[in-house]
Amino acid sequence: MHFKIDFFDGKSSKTNKGTVTVNSLSWKISYLDEFENTVTVSWNVSDIKKSNVYTKGWVAFTYGKKFPFQKIESGDAAFINYINNCDHKN
C-alpha cells in the first residue's frame, strides 16, 4: 500500500512530498529530490518511533538512533486508518 507523506531527511529543513509503502518489516519512502531524481529510503520497523502531533488528522514518525532524525508526517486518512489498525504498532 502506498500512502502520501511529507518526508524530512534530517539534513535540511526542506519538505519532500512523497509516498511510503509499508509492510511488517520495513517502510519504503520515495520522493523526488531537487534534481527530480527518485530517492528511496528504507526504515526498519523496529527503529520507527511515533511522534506527538498536535494537529488533528495528522500522524508523524521519526527514524534513527541519533539526532538529527529523519521524519515523516501525513494527513492521509488511509495511512492514519492503517496505522490505527495495524498489528505491528511501535
C-alpha positions in Angstrom: 0.0 0.0 0.0 1.2 3.5 -0.9 0.4 6.5 1.3 1.1 10.2 0.8 3.6 11.7 3.2 5.9 14.7 3.8 9.5 13.5 4.3 12.2 15.3 6.1 15.7 13.9 5.5 17.3 15.1 8.8 19.9 17.1 6.9 17.8 20.1 5.8 14.5 21.8 6.7 13.1 21.1 3.2 9.8 19.3 2.9 9.9 16.5 0.4 6.5 15.3 -0.9 6.5 11.6 -1.3 4.9 8.2 -0.6 5.5 5.5 2.0 5.0 1.8 1.3 4.6 -0.2 4.5 5.0 -3.9 5.4 5.6 -5.7 8.6 9.4 -5.4 8.4 10.1 -2.0 6.7 8.7 1.2 5.4 10.0 2.3 1.9 9.9 6.1 1.4 10.1 7.5 -2.1 10.4 11.2 -3.1 11.8 13.4 -5.8 15.0 15.3 -4.9 15.8 18.8 -6.1 17.0 17.4 -9.5 13.8 15.4 -10.0 15.6 12.1 -9.3 13.6 9.5 -7.3 15.2 8.8 -4.0 14.2 5.7 -1.9 14.8 5.4 1.8 14.2 2.3 3.8 13.2 2.3 7.5 13.3 -0.8 9.7 10.0 -1.1 11.6 11.9 -1.7 14.9 13.6 1.7 14.7 10.5 3.8 13.9 9.1 6.0 16.7 5.7 7.7 16.7 5.9 11.4 17.3 3.4 13.6 19.1 1.3 15.7 16.7 -0.9 18.4 17.9 -2.8 18.9 14.6 -6.0 16.8 14.4 -5.9 14.4 11.5 -2.1 14.1 11.2 0.5 11.5 12.3 4.2 11.7 12.4 7.1 9.3 12.8 10.8 9.7 13.3 13.6 7.3 12.4 17.2 7.0 13.5 19.2 6.4 16.6 20.8 9.8 16.9 19.9 13.4 16.1 19.1 14.7 13.6 16.3 12.2 12.8 14.6 11.5 9.6 10.9 12.2 9.9 7.6 11.7 8.0 4.3 13.5 8.6 1.0 12.6 7.0 -2.6 13.7 6.9 -3.5 10.8 4.5 -6.7 9.4 6.1 -6.0 5.9 4.6 -2.5 6.0 6.3 -3.9 7.1 9.6 -6.5 4.4 9.4 -3.9 1.8 8.6 -1.6 2.9 11.5 -4.5 2.8 13.9 -5.5 -0.7 12.9 -2.1 -2.4 12.1 -0.7 -5.3 14.1 2.9 -4.0 14.4 2.5 -0.8 16.3 5.6 0.6 18.0 
